[in-house]
C-alpha cells in the first residue's frame, strides 16, 4: 500500500474551554458542552 494513513485530527489542544467557546461563538456557533443533564434530572452549568 503506497498510501500512508493520514492523521484525522490532532488530539492535543492546549486551549482553555473559554477560548474554544469564544472561537465557536465568533463563527456564529453555539458551544454545547453537554446537553443531557436535564434528561438525567441534574441542573447544567454554563460557562
C-alpha positions in Angstrom: 0.0 0.0 0.0 1.6 3.3 -1.1 -0.9 5.4 0.7 0.2 6.1 4.3 -2.5 6.8 6.8 -3.2 10.4 7.4 -3.8 11.8 10.9 -7.6 12.6 11.2 -7.1 15.3 13.8 -4.7 16.4 16.5 -5.8 15.0 19.8 -3.7 17.6 21.7 -5.3 21.1 22.1 -3.9 23.5 24.7 -6.8 25.9 24.5 -8.9 26.5 27.6 -12.6 25.8 27.3 -13.3 29.5 27.4 -11.1 30.0 24.3 -12.8 27.2 22.5 -16.2 28.7 23.3 -15.1 32.1 22.1 -13.8 30.7 18.8 -17.1 28.9 18.2 -19.1 32.0 19.1 -17.0 34.1 16.7 -18.1 31.7 14.0 -21.8 32.1 14.8 -22.0 28.8 16.6 -23.3 28.0 20.0 -20.9 25.9 22.2 -22.7 23.0 23.8 -20.6 21.1 26.2 -23.2 18.6 27.2 -26.9 18.7 27.0 -28.1 15.5 28.7 -28.2 16.8 32.4 -31.8 17.8 32.2 -32.7 14.3 31.0 -30.8 12.8 33.9 -32.5 15.2 36.4 -29.5 17.4 37.1 -29.0 21.1 36.5 -26.4 22.0 33.9 -23.6 24.6 34.4 -22.9 27.3 31.9 -19.5 28.9 31.2 
